[in-house]
Amino acid sequence: MGDKAQTHPGAAGRAQAADHPQSVRNVVLVGHSGSGKTTLVETLALTAGAVNRAGRVEDGGTVSDYDEIEHRQQRSVQLSLVPVEWDGIKVNLLDTPGYADFVGELRAGLRAADAALFVVSASDGVDGSTRMVWEECAAVGMPRAIVVTHLEAARADFEEMTRICAEAFGADDPDAVLPLYLPLRGPEAPDGHAPVTGLIGLLSQKLFDYSTGERKESEPGEDQLPLIEEARNRLIEGIISESEDETLMDRYLGGEPVDVKTLIEDLERAVARGVFFPVLAAAPAAEGSRQGLGTVELLELITRGFPTPLEHETLRVTTIDGNPRELKPCDPDAPLVAEVVKTSSDPYVGRLSLIRVFSGTLRADQTVHVSGHGLADRGHEDHDVDERIGALSTPFGKQQRPVSHVIAGDLACVAKLSRAETGDTLSAKDDPLLMEPWQMPDPLLPLAIQAHSKPDEDKLSQGLARLVAEDPTMRLEQNQDTHQVVLWCLGEAHADVALERLRSRYGVQVDVVPHKVSLRETFATKAAGRGRHVKQSGGHGQFAICEIEVEPLPGGSGIEFVDKVVGGAVPRQFIPSVEKGVRAQAAKGVAAGYPLIDVRVTLLDGKAHSVDSSDAAFQTAGALALREAATDARIHLLEPVDEVSVLVGDEFVGTVMSDLSGRRGRVLGTEQTPGGRTLIRAEVPEIEIGRYAIDLRSMSHGTARFSRRYVRHEPMPQQVADRVREEERKAS
């Protein structure tokens, strides 16, 4: 970009609180798992002088992936913030997990950022999920740049990777995705691979040599300039085509030379506006080095090309009552509006809330209003409470560096906000406001759990509540039909992390049990039943007899009770007792122990005793009559059916539809959508899609999405019902 020399800033690279939004850059790193995001963050921190060696801080820990679970799994599982300082600018680097199960952390990072770095591996290319995130960023106009990593890999080709990125990300304008530098390779090693040792700037035509571990600027040789001529001309034309100066292209095509400074300024404006997407190269620092290849250039792009928080589109803000509220964008002197973008637990500090301040200034020891509204679909009740801000800090690995205040546009951590959850709004106590929550994916993989022991049972409820408060992509369900505790997750890895956190953070050991769906029973044929409850054992006896008829009703009818008794065979005061007994037995089931629905129960006749009949006796008789009727009728087992909507790439449509049919699904229709995707709608029995979140990801290589909603209960095929009953018998 600017291609200027930069000395190692030393301790100045350790960013503290910013004093003005103009001096802040919030950047989220996006890319598939293994693309090198975390390594890049650590190398940028090293280059900025924030760490003493690659990824290490004073206590020997890393600045990213410092959680014990991340160490064990060897991958990022949560959003982490690494603030560094470069050229007087505070750069908040938001490292996100690349694995699809942790997309909630990615969306939190996108919410907190003003620009995105898409990290792609030269050895792996661009996957479908990364393309989908690019499209999401494009929809909201977020500025983006691309960083190519793993150039040290055999057969890594930067030019070819740039072409692939232009195809993947430049659908509307491939000339908007162009490199700013070209890698230079050194002598071939014995294995025939020539390592990348430097970069050559296409605009400045300067050579930047990293072979010694320190960036050195020099003039390229005459034999090197022809190598960049074509790429340089294409870059200049790409910048000029996005220039706000409409006369620049005519002057350039007319042969008038364009000043490099003008080109750089136009480039910076185009990047900040989100209409030009530069491609850069980066590599980790060698052992003992203080700079990684391309990291100086990348920091220059971030600080000079990416937008400030002042340029962030103002998010929708309302009062607690829902009335719109207009605020100046990112004004430190305006009313306070901040948002909790992540909640975590620290074994020493307790609950930590990572917040982004969008308006006003947040100060330590300030009392704020915490609002959580519109999160019911995530399992969170609306809440409004005043809380006192304790310590404010900027995170750096496991360390927390105290700060006195956080201005609009900056990010920081707040300790011990007991009620604040991810997605909540912090505002002034006397002027409570609310931000519209961001979209989160629905957790669609059920994990049925139970406490391992009695001590675990005592701690389970609190541990689950904390877990869900931290991660809004988890949903907790206490299923009243199956009596199971179900934790809904995004995938297997997400579920594994949830179980590990319950164990390591909250000391709760749980067992995973098979997930049950809410089955029902109904009568398939009309039947009659007689309930006789007559007992005499000295003293007050029990006497109640009733005769009923049961007939099936259409789905969704529930239980209908009809009184057709004539002549007072059953006294009027005991007819409600019969109904109560029938409904109680229906709730328990009459065949396999599942609730009975969609029947009409008609009371036809009965007998009573003037002394021994009672409410309890007729309740028992009603239950017995229903059970006897079931012995003479054909009982259907009913299963819940969901409408499933699958958004999938056109190349996977056949595979997905075939799979849905194999799950006893009925395809209702398909619909073409933009971006080469198809929306498939089908009705599928719920028992067949328990693991669909995992299977669909495998079928579509992680690019498909689906949603589900309950439609109705319908009869289960006999062979499936027999299998379910047999499994229930073995389990009991």
N, C-alpha and C positions, 0 to 999 in steps of 0.2 A: 504494500500500500504506500505508506510514506517513504519506505525504504531508508529510514534514517538510522544511524548507529545509535545504540542504546547501551549504556554501561550498566553493570549489575547493581541494582539499587540497594542490596543488602537488607538491613532490618526495616527499611522504609517500605518493603513489600508486604509487611504485615498490616493489613488494613484495619482501621478502627472505624468509629462512627463517622459518617460523612457530614459535611456542614452545609451542602447545597445539592439539590437534585441534579444539577448540571455536572457534578463530579461523581456520579454513580452510573454504573452499567450493570444491569441484571441479565445474565446470560444462562440459558439452560442448555445442557448437552444432551443430545438425543442420538440414539443409534441402537442397533441390535446388540444382543448379549455377545460379548467377546470382541466388539469393534474397537475397544481401547479407550473408552471415555474416561474411566477412572485413572488410567495411566497418564492420559493427556492432562487431566486436572492436576495431578501430582507434579507433572513436568512443568506445567505453567506456574504452579506455586514455587517450584525450584527456580525457574527463570526469573520470577518476580522477587526472589530473595526471601520468600516467606517461610522456607524450610531449609534445613542445613544440608540435606542430601535427598535424593529422589523419594518424595512422599513422606519424609520424616520430620517430626517436630521435636521440640526439646526433650519430651519424655520418651522419645523413641517410637511413639505411635505414628500411624499414617494420618494424613489429613482427610482421606476419604476411605470408605469401606473399613471403618474402625470398629464396627459392631462385631461381637463374638460370633453371631450367626453368619455374618458375611465372611468371616475368616474360615469358618467350618465349611460353608458351601462354596467358597471361592468365587463369589459373584456378588454384585450389588443387589440388595433387596429393599433399599429404602432411599429416599431423597436425602442428599447431604449438601450442605452449604459450605463452600470454601471461599472466603473473601481474601483477595489479594489487592495490592496497590501497584499501579503502573503509571508512570508519567503524571503523578498527581491525581489519578482517577482511581476510585474504589471500584473494583470489579468483583461482583458477587457471582461466583461460578456455582451453578446448581447441577450437581451430578445426579443423573437419574438411572434407575435400573433399566437394562435393555430387554429383560425377559418379560414376556407378555403377561405373566401372572401379576406383575407389579405395575401395571399400567396406571393404577391410581396414583402412585408416586410420581409417574411421568406427568400426569395431568396437573398435579399440584405444582410441579416445577414450571409447567407452561403458564399456569396462573400467576406465578410469582415473577416471571421473567418478562423482559421487553424485547428480547431477541433470542434466536436459537442457533446453536452450532450443531449441524448434523455430522456425526462422526461415522465414516464408512471405512471398512477395511479393504485394502487393495487386494487381499487374498480371498475375501468372501463376497464382495460386491454389495449390492443394495437389495435388502429383502422386502417382501410385500408389506410388512407391518411398518417399516420405516417410511415407505411411500405413503401409507395412509396417514401417518402423523404429519408428513409434509403437506398433504392436502388439507389437514385440519388447520395448520399454521397459515396456509395460503388463504383459507376461507376468512380468517380474521386479519389478514394483512401483516402478520408478524414477520419482521426482517429475519433473514436466514443467511447463513454461510455454510460451506461444506469443507470438512477437513478429512483428507485421505491419510489413513494410518497404515501401519504394517508394511511400509515400503521395503523393509528389510527381508520380507518373505521372498522365497524363490518364485520366479515368474511374475513378481509384482510389477505392474506397468501403470505408471501414473497417467500417461496420456490416454491409455485405454480406459482407465477408471474414470477419467474426466468425461470421456465420451458416454460411458454408461450412466454417469450422474446427469448429464445433459438430457439423455433419453428418459431417465426416471423422474427427474424433477423439473425439466424444462418443456413440459408438454405444450404449453402455450407459446413459448419462445425459447428454443434451445440456445440462442445467442445470449440469453440472460444468465446462463450457467457457464462461466469461463474461468480458467486459472489466472491468478495474478503472478505466480512464480512457476518456474519449471525446475524440477530437481536435476542436480548434476551428480553423476556417479563417478566414483574413484576407480582406481585400477582393479582389474578382476582378481578375485581371490582364487586360491587353488581349486575350489569347487566350481569355478566358472561364474560365480555371482559377483557382480560389481556393486558395492554398497553405495548408498546415497550419502554424499559428503557435503553437499551445499545446495544453494538455490540461486537462481538468476532472476532478477526482477524484470518483468516484461515492460513495465512503464519506465523505470529508472535506468534499465540496462546496466544494473550493478550486480556484481557477483558477491554472494554472502557465503563464506566458507566456514563450515562447522566441524571440519575434520580434526581440529585440535581440542574440541570441547568448548571453545569460546568463539563467538560469532565475529568474523573478521570481514570487513568490506574491502573490495578491490575492484579494479576495472577488468572486465572480461577480455579474453584474448580475441584477436580478430577472427579466429576460426570458430568462435562460439556465437558471435552475433548472428550469423546467417541461420543458426539453428533455431533462433527464437523469432525470426522475422515474421513468419506466417502467423504464429500464435499472437505476437504483439499487435499486428495489424488487425486481427480479428477482435482482440480485446479492446483496442481503441474504438473500433466501429461499434462494438457492443455498448461501451460506455457512452459514446456520443448519441447512439440511438435512444438512450434513456435520459439524455440531458434535458434539463428544463430550458436550455438555450436552443430554441428551434433553428437558429441560423448556423449553429456549430457544424452540423452535418454538411450543409451546403458549402461552407468554407473549407471543410476537410476534403470533400470530394473535388473541390476546385483547386486542390493542391496547396492550400494555405497550411503551413505548419501549425500544429496545436501545442501550446505550452504544456509541459508535463504537469506543472502545478495545477493548471485548469482541469486537466484530465483527472488528477487525483481528487480535487474538490468535487467534480461531478460524480466520480465514483463513490465517494463517501456519502453524498446526498442520495444517490440511487440505492445504495445499500440500506441506508437509514429509512428510506421510503418503502422498502420491501419490493423493489422492482428489478434489482440486480443481485445475483447470488454468486459471489466469488468462491472459487475452489482453491484451497491451500493444502500444503503437505506438512506433516508433522511426524516426528519420531522421538522416542525417549532419549534422555541424556545418557551418554556413556558413563561408565563407572568413574567417579571422581570428577565428572564435568558439572558445570553449573548451568548449562543451557541445553535444551533439546532442540534438535533441528526444526526450524520453522516456528518455534514458540514466540520468538521476538516479533516476527511478522504477524503472528496471530494476535498477540496482545495489542499490537498497533492497530490492527483491523478493529478489534473490540472497542478500544478507547477512542478511536477517531472515526470509525464508520458506523458502529452500532448506535442506535438512538439512546438518548437520555430518558429517564422516567418522565420528563416533562412532555415527551412526545407520545407517551402511552395513551391510548384512547380511554377516556373517562368511563369507568364502569357504572352501571345503573345503581343508584343509591336512593333509598326511600327512608321515610320515618318508620317507626315500629308499626304504625297503622297502615302502611302501604302507600302513603302519599309521596310522589316524586320529590326529590331534593336536588337542586342544582348546586354543584361545587366547582370551584376553579380547579383545573387539572394540576395535581401534584404540588399544591401550595402548602409549605410548612406552617404558614400562619392561619390556614383555614381550619374549620372544625375537624376534629380527629375522626378518621375512618381508617381502620386497619383490619387485616383479615388473618386468621389462623390458617396457614397453608399446610402445616404439619404438626402433629402432636406425638411426642415420644416420651419414654420414661428413662430417666438416668438413675442408676443405683445409688448415686451419692446426692444428686440435686433433687430428685423426684421428677414430677411431670415438667417437661419442657415444651413450650409452644413456639414454633418458628412462625414469625409474623412478618407480613409485608405491610408497611404503612403506605396507604394510597393518598392520604390527605392529612394535614396537620402534623403535629410532633408528639411522639409518645415519650413520656419521661418516667424515670424510676420513681417509685413511691406515689405515683399518681393513681387515683381511683377511677376506674373506667367501667363502662356498661358493656356487658357481654351478652350478645344476642345470637340465638340460634333459631332460625325460622326456615321453613321450606325444606327441611331435611327429613321429613317423616318417612319418605320412601327409602331412606337409608337406615331406618330404625331409630331415629333420634327424635325425641319429643321437643316441641318448641320450648325455649327457655329464655328468660330475661333475668339477669342478676347483676348486681354491682360487685366488682372485685378490685382489690388493691394490687397494683403492679409492684412486684418485689424487685428483684435484681434484673437488670437488662444486660445482655451480653452478646458478643459476636462469637459464634462457634469456630473452632479450629481444631479439627480432629476431636479428641476427647476433652480438650480444653475449652473453657468458657472465659472470654476476656471481657471484663466489666466495661460498660459504657453508661454514660449518664442520660443519654437521650437518643432517639431515633427519628430522623426527619422523614417527610414524605418522599417516597421513592426508594428508601433503603430497607434492608432486611435485618432482623435481629432475633434473639431468643428471649422469651419471658419465662421465668421460673415460677412454678407452683401456682398456676392458675387452675384452681381445683375444678371449676365448672366448664372452662372453655374446651371446646372440641374442634376438631378439624372442620373448617368451613364456617366457623363462627365469626361474627363481626365485633370488633372492639371500637367503641366510640366514647365521646365525652359523657360523663355521668349525667349532666344536666341537658344534654342534647343527643339522646340515643338515636342512632341511625342503623341501617341495615343494608348490606350488600347482597346482591342477587348471587346465590351459590352457583358454582360452576358444575358442569355436567360430569357425572361419574358413571363408569360402567356398572351394570347390575351384576352382582355376584350370582352365578348360576350353577355352582357346584356345591351340592349339599354335603356337609360333614356332620354326621350324628355322633355325639360324644356323651360320655357319662363319667362321673368322678371315679377315680381308681379306688379310693378308700373314703372312709368317713371324714377324716381330716381334710381331704381334697374337696369333699362335697361342701364343707363349710366355707371354703375359699373360692369355690368355682364361680359363683354368681358375681362377686366383685372383680375377679380376674377377667371374666368375659366382658363385663361392662367397660373396664379400662381398655381392653383390646379393641372393642368396637369404637370407642371414643377416639382412639388413635387412628384407626383406619376406616374411613367411610366406605371403602369398597368391600367391607365385611358386613354381614347382616346377621343378627341374632334372632332366632325364632324359637319360641316355646310352643311346640305343636300340641294343641289341646286334644287332637284326635289320636295321635300316636304316642303322646306323652314323652316325646323325645326332645332333647335340646339339640337344635340344629344350627351350626355355624355355616352360613353360606359364604363361599369363597370364589375366587376367580379361576383357580386351577389347583393342581396338586402341589406345586411349589409354594403357592400362597397358603395352602392348608398346612403344609409342613412347617412353614415359618410361624404360623399362628400357634400350632401345638408347641413348638420350641419356645416361643415367647411365654406361653402360659406356664411352661415348666421352669424356665430359667429366670424370668422376671418376676413372676407372681407365685412361684412355688406350688403350682397346681399340676398334678399328674392326672391325665385323663385317658380313657380308653375309647377308641373309635369303634363304633358298632354299625351294623348294616342300617342304612337309611330306609325308613318305611314311608310309603305313600299313604294317603288318607283314603282307604277303601271303604266301600259301603255295601249294604245288602238290600235286596228288594224282592218282593214276590213276583214270580213270572206268571203265576196262575192264581185263580180265585181259590180260596180255601176257607174252611170253617174250623172253629176251635171252641172247646168248652173248658172253662176254668172252674175247678171245684176245690174250694179251700174250706174243709170242715174238720174241726178238731174239738174234742171234748176230753179234758183231762182233769176234771173236778173244778168246781168253781166256774168262773166266767169262761165260756168257750168261744170258738171262732166259727163263723158260718157265712159263706159267700159263694154263690154260684152265678156264673155269667156265660152267656153264649154269644160269640161274635162271628162275623164274616169279614174276611180280609180280601181285598182286590187291588191289583196294581193300578197305579196312576201314571200319567206322563211324567217325564223327567222334570225335576225342579218343583214338584208339587208338595214335597215334604210329607208330613203325617197329618191325615185328615181324620177326625173322629166324628161319627154320626150316631145319634141316639134315635133308635126306632123301637124302643121298649113300649109296650102297650099294657094297660091294665094294672100298672104299678107293680109288675113282677120284680123290678128292681126299684126300691124307693128312690125318690128324686134326689135325696141328699147324698146317695151313694154313687150316682152316675158320674159325677166328677172324680170320684175315687177310682172307678174303673178306668177312666181316661188317664188318670195319673199313673196307674199301674202299667197300662199299655205303653205310654210314652217312656216310662222308666225302662221297661224291657226293650223297647225299640232302640233306646240309646245304647244298651248293652249288646244288642244284636241277637239274632235267633238261630244262626247256623255256625258262622266262623268267628263270631265275636266282634263284628264290625257294625256300626250304627245302621239301623234299618230306616230307609227313606222311601218316599214316593208310593205310599199305599193309603187306601181308605179303610179304616176299621169301623165296622158298623156293629153296635150293640143291639142284639135282637131280643134277647130274653134273659131270664135269670131267676134266682130265688134268694130270699132273705129270711132271717129269723128275727123275731121281735126283740129278743134279748141278746143273742150272740153275734149278730151282724155288727160290723164296725167299718170305719174308714180304712183301717189297716187291712182288714180281711178282704174287702173288695179290691184294694190295690193289688194284693197278692193274687186274687182270682183273675184280675185283668191280665197280669203278667203271665200266669199259667195258660190262659186261653190263647194268647198270642203265640206262646211256645208250642202249644199243641197244634195250632193251625199250621205252623211252619213244618211240622213233621209230615203233613199230608200235601205239601205244596212243593213246587220246584222253585228253589231260591237262586236268584242270580247274584253273583259277586260283581259289584260295580267298581270301576276304576276311574280316576280323574283323567280327563283328556285336556291337553293344553293346545292352544293355537301357537305354533312356532313360526317366527318370521326369521329367515336366514338371508343375510346380505353376503353374497359370495361372488368372487370373480367368475367371469363367464367360462373360463377354462375348467372350473371345478363344478359347474352346474350339474352335469350328468352324474358325477360321483356322489354329490350331496343328495340328489333326488333318489338315486338308487339306494343310498343308505337310509333315507327316511322311509322308503317303502319297506325295507328290511326291519324297521322298527314298528311295523304295523301302522305306519303313517298314511294319511290320505292327503295328497297334494291338492290344495285349493286353487292355486294359480301361481303364475310368475309375472314379474314386471321388470322391464329394463330400467336401469338407473344410470346416471352419468358415471363416467370413469370406468366403463367396461365391466360393470357389475350387474348382477341380477338379484332381485328380491324374490325369494321363494316363500310362499305361505302354505302351511300344512297343519293338519290336526294330528297330534301324536299322543298316544297314551303316556301319562307321566312316568309310569314305571319303566318305560323304555328310554328315557332321556336323562337318567340320573347322572351319567358320565358324559353327556353330550358335549359339555364345554371342553373336555379333553379330546374327545374323538373328532369333533369338528375342527379343532386347531390342527390336529394331525392331518386330516384330509385336505385342508386348504393351505397348509404350510403357514399357519398363523395369520391368514389374511381375512378370514370370514368372521362375521359377528352374528349373534342371534339374540332374540328376545322371546319370552314366553309369557302367556297369560292363561289362567284357568278358564275353561269354557263350560264344562259340564262333567257329570259322571255318566258312564254308559256301561252296559253289560260287558264283562270280560269274556273272551272266548273260553270254552269249557276246558280245553287242554291247559291253557294258561292259568285258569282258576284252580285246577287240580294241582298244578305245580306250586302255586302260592300256598294252598292249604297244606300241602306236604311239607313245605319249608317251614310254615308256622308250627306244624306238629313237631318237627325235629327240634326247632328252636325252644319249644316249651318243654 
